[in-house]
């Protein structure tokens, strides 16, 4: 259920052309105050078929795990679930996107200027994405050339139960990798704007998107287009959605840029203790240490993704 926007919220509504500057300003202040807890990483490139996988080892993941443990202990003590988005930390607030969504910095960010697109009122992370979600997302993608993603349920890598999409700016690595899937997507033969990656041997679907200008009408058109193709992709990958429900039929990952959108049904959250969220299917993987990195290289990234996705047979 959507909440109405108060006078103060209306005054903080992001104006066209301001999201990036507000993100930069908020990031600087949140770092200075200590509200932003960046996780340092080192990266390695693993080439497989047409994808340049970026594998990051997390240098201080313990900080995030400790916060998660403290949250679980508090929940057990009080018998109530803690929602970090209700209320959210003011230091992480970037701005209001619409009467239904707001924008926050990701507190434990690995990628700089990682944004969260959060519903103002509580909605479950296992609800299907809707037009309001895509209107907020379209505004953000019009303002920032980035990769958006959504982890549909715990099996798909979701760590919070309050519905939120995420957005990281492109390129993935400046002067190294812009988008790990670029070469592979360029080889897709689309039919009615839908297709598959030849190198992904598991159930998935990709839709072609048409990015327009930054006018309000273009944003509205883009949101409508994403919603229609999202629904088409759910059907394409075999996720049957009843017209009278908002609950997702299965766990899945959703990814989108200005040019393409992907849906991947999930069978499990991890393999060999390597967890995978949506970013794995965009060519960005995370491991705890060098031992896990060696294991991943032995397994190979595509084999790892295949193990946590659903069979295409």
C-alpha positions in Angstrom: 0.0 0.0 0.0 1.4 3.4 -1.0 1.7 6.3 1.4 0.9 9.9 0.5 3.8 12.3 0.3 4.2 14.8 3.1 5.1 18.4 2.5 8.8 17.7 3.6 8.9 14.7 1.3 7.6 16.7 -1.6 10.2 19.3 -1.0 12.9 16.6 -1.1 11.6 15.0 -4.3 14.5 14.7 -6.7 14.4 17.0 -9.6 15.4 15.8 -13.1 19.1 15.9 -13.6 20.0 15.9 -9.9 20.3 12.2 -8.9 24.0 11.8 -9.7 25.1 15.0 -7.9 22.9 14.1 -4.9 24.4 10.7 -4.8 28.0 12.1 -4.9 27.1 14.7 -2.1 25.4 12.1 0.1 28.3 9.6 -0.4 30.8 12.2 0.8 28.8 13.2 3.9 28.0 9.5 4.8 31.7 8.6 4.6 32.6 11.5 6.8 29.9 10.6 9.4 30.8 6.9 9.3 27.3 5.9 8.2 28.7 4.4 5.0 30.6 1.2 5.7 32.4 0.4 2.4 33.8 -3.1 2.0 37.3 -3.1 0.5 38.0 -5.6 -2.3 40.6 -6.7 -4.7 39.5 -8.0 -8.1 40.6 -10.7 -10.6 39.4 -11.2 -14.1 38.3 -14.7 -15.2 37.7 -15.0 -18.9 35.2 -17.7 -20.0 33.7 -17.8 -23.4 32.4 -14.3 -24.2 32.3 -13.0 -20.6 35.0 -11.2 -18.6 33.9 -12.3 -15.1 35.0 -9.8 -12.4 35.7 -11.8 -9.2 36.1 -9.7 -6.1 37.6 -11.0 -2.8 36.0 -9.2 0.2 38.7 -7.9 2.5 36.5 -6.9 5.4 33.2 -8.8 5.0 33.3 -9.4 8.7 31.9 -5.9 9.3 28.7 -6.7 7.4 28.4 -10.1 8.9 28.7 -8.7 12.4 25.9 -6.2 11.7 23.7 -9.0 10.4 24.4 -11.1 13.5 23.5 -8.1 15.7 20.3 -7.7 13.8 19.4 -11.4 14.3 20.2 -11.3 18.0 18.0 -8.2 18.5 15.2 -9.8 16.5 15.4 -12.9 18.7 15.5 -10.8 21.9 12.5 -8.6 20.9 10.6 -11.2 18.9 10.2 -8.5 16.1 11.8 -8.3 12.7 14.1 -5.4 12.2 13.6 -3.4 9.0 16.6 -1.2 8.1 14.4 0.8 5.7 11.7 1.6 8.2 13.1 3.8 9.5 16.1 4.3 7.2 19.3 6.1 8.3 19.0 9.7 7.4 22.7 9.9 6.5 22.1 7.4 3.7 19.0 9.2 2.3 19.6 10.5 -1.3 16.1 11.7 -2.1 12.5 10.8 -2.9 12.0 9.3 -6.3 8.2 9.3 -6.3 5.2 9.1 -3.9 5.9 5.3 -3.6 9.8 5.0 -3.7 12.8 6.7 -2.2 16.6 6.3 -2.9 19.2 5.3 -0.3 22.9 4.6 -0.4 23.8 0.9 0.2 25.3 1.0 3.7 27.7 -1.9 3.1 28.8 -1.1 -0.4 31.4 -2.9 -2.4 30.9 -0.8 -5.6 31.1 3.0 -5.1 27.8 4.9 -5.2 25.7 1.7 -5.0 22.0 2.9 -4.7 18.9 1.2 -3.3 15.5 1.9 -4.8 13.2 1.2 -1.8 9.4 1.2 -1.4 8.3 3.9 1.0 5.7 1.6 2.6 6.5 -2.0 3.4 6.1 -4.5 0.5 7.6 -8.0 0.6 10.7 -8.7 -1.4 8.9 -11.7 -2.8 6.2 -9.6 -4.4 6.3 -9.2 -8.2 7.7 -6.0 -9.5 5.0 -3.5 -10.6 4.6 -0.3 -12.6 5.5 1.9 -9.6 8.7 0.0 -9.2 9.6 0.4 -12.8 8.7 4.1 -12.8 11.2 4.7 -10.0 13.7 2.5 -11.8 13.2 4.2 -15.1 13.9 7.6 -13.5 17.1 6.3 -12.0 18.3 4.6 -15.3 17.5 7.8 -17.2 19.7 9.7 -14.8 22.5 7.2 -14.3 23.9 4.8 -16.9 24.0 1.7 -14.7 23.0 -1.9 -14.0 19.9 -2.4 -12.0 19.0 -5.6 -10.2 16.5 -7.3 -8.0 17.0 -10.4 -5.9 13.6 -12.1 -5.8 13.7 -13.9 -2.5 16.3 -15.4 -0.2 17.1 -18.2 -2.6 18.0 -15.5 -5.2 20.3 -13.7 -2.7 18.0 -11.3 -1.0 19.2 -10.3 2.5 16.3 -8.0 3.4 12.5 -8.7 3.3 11.5 -5.1 2.4 11.2 -4.7 -1.4 14.1 -2.9 -3.0 15.8 -2.8 -6.3 19.5 -1.8 -6.6 21.5 0.2 -9.0 25.3 0.3 -9.6 26.8 2.8 -12.0 28.6 1.6 -15.2 31.4 0.9 -16.0 32.0 -2.1 -13.7 35.7 -1.3 -13.8 36.9 2.0 -15.3 39.1 1.5 -18.3 39.0 -2.3 -17.8 35.4 -3.7 -18.2 32.3 -1.6 -19.0 29.7 -4.4 -19.0 31.0 -8.0 -18.7 28.1 -9.3 -20.9 28.5 -6.8 -23.8 30.2 -9.3 -26.2 27.8 -12.1 -25.3 24.7 -10.0 -25.7 25.9 -8.6 -29.0 25.7 -12.2 -30.4 22.0 -12.8 -29.4 19.5 -13.4 -32.2 16.4 -11.8 -30.8 12.9 -12.8 -31.8 10.2 -10.3 -30.8 12.8 -8.6 -28.6 13.4 -11.8 -26.6 16.4 -14.1 -26.7 19.1 -16.1 -24.8 22.8 -16.0 -24.3 24.5 -18.9 -26.1 27.0 -19.2 -23.2 24.3 -19.6 -20.5 23.3 -23.3 -20.3 20.5 -22.8 -17.9 17.0 -21.3 -17.9 17.0 -17.6 -18.5 15.7 -14.9 -20.9 16.9 -11.6 -22.1 14.7 -8.8 -23.6 16.0 -5.9 -25.7 15.1 -2.4 -24.3 15.0 0.9 -26.1 16.4 3.8 -24.2 15.0 7.2 -25.1 15.7 10.8 -23.8 15.2 12.2 -20.3 11.8 13.8 -20.8 8.9 12.8 -18.3 7.0 11.2 -21.2 10.1 9.1 -22.2 10.5 7.9 -18.6 6.8 6.9 -18.5 7.2 5.1 -21.8 10.3 3.3 -20.6 8.6 2.2 -17.4 5.6 0.8 -19.4 8.0 -1.0 -21.8 10.0 -2.5 -19.0 6.8 -3.8 -17.2 5.5 -5.4 -20.4 8.8 -7.1 -21.2 9.3 -8.2 -17.6 6.0 -10.0 -17.7 6.9 -11.4 -21.1 10.2 -12.7 -19.7 8.6 -14.3 -16.7 6.4 -16.3 -19.1 9.4 -16.9 -21.4 11.4 -18.6 -18.6 8.4 -20.6 -17.3 7.5 -18.6 -14.2 3.7 -18.7 -14.5 2.1 -15.7 -12.8 -1.6 -15.6 -11.9 -3.4 -12.4 -12.7 -4.9 -12.1 -9.2 -1.7 -12.3 -7.2 1.3 -10.2 -6.6 3.4 -13.0 -5.1 6.2 -14.4 -7.2 5.8 -18.1 -8.2 9.5 -18.9 -7.6 12.8 -17.2 -6.6 14.5 -15.4 -9.5 17.0 -12.7 -10.3 16.2 -9.6 -12.4 18.7 -7.4 -14.1 18.4 -4.4 -16.4 20.4 -1.7 -18.1 19.3 0.9 -20.5 19.6 -1.6 -23.3 18.6 -5.1 -22.0 16.8 -6.9 -19.2 17.3 -10.4 -17.9 15.3 -12.9 -15.7 17.0 -16.0 -14.3 14.9 -18.5 -12.1 16.9 -19.8 -9.1 17.2 -23.3 -7.6 19.5 -22.5 -4.7 21.3 -19.5 -3.1 24.9 -20.9 -3.1 27.2 -23.6 -4.3 30.3 -24.8 -2.4 29.7 -22.0 0.1 29.9 -19.4 -2.7 26.8 -17.2 -2.6 25.3 -15.8 -5.7 22.9 -12.9 -6.2 21.8 -11.1 -9.4 25.2 -9.6 -10.0 26.7 -13.1 -10.7 24.6 -13.3 -13.8 25.9 -10.0 -14.9 29.5 -11.3 -14.7 30.3 -10.0 -11.2 31.1 -12.5 -8.5 32.2 -12.2 -4.8 34.3 -14.6 -2.7 35.5 -14.4 0.9 39.2 -15.1 0.4 41.9 -16.4 -1.9 41.0 -20.0 -1.1 37.5 -19.4 -2.3 38.9 -17.7 -5.4 40.9 -20.7 -6.2 37.9 -22.9 -5.8 35.8 -20.7 -8.1 38.5 -20.8 -10.8 38.5 -24.6 -10.5 34.7 -24.8 -10.7 34.6 -22.1 -13.4 32.1 -19.2 -13.2 29.6 -20.6 -15.7 29.5 -24.0 -13.9 28.9 -22.1 -10.6 26.0 -20.1 -12.1 24.6 -23.3 -13.7 24.5 -25.0 -10.2 22.4 -22.2 -8.6 20.1 -21.6 -11.6 17.4 -23.9 -13.0 17.9 -26.6 -15.7 16.9 -25.5 -19.2 15.7 -29.0 -20.1 
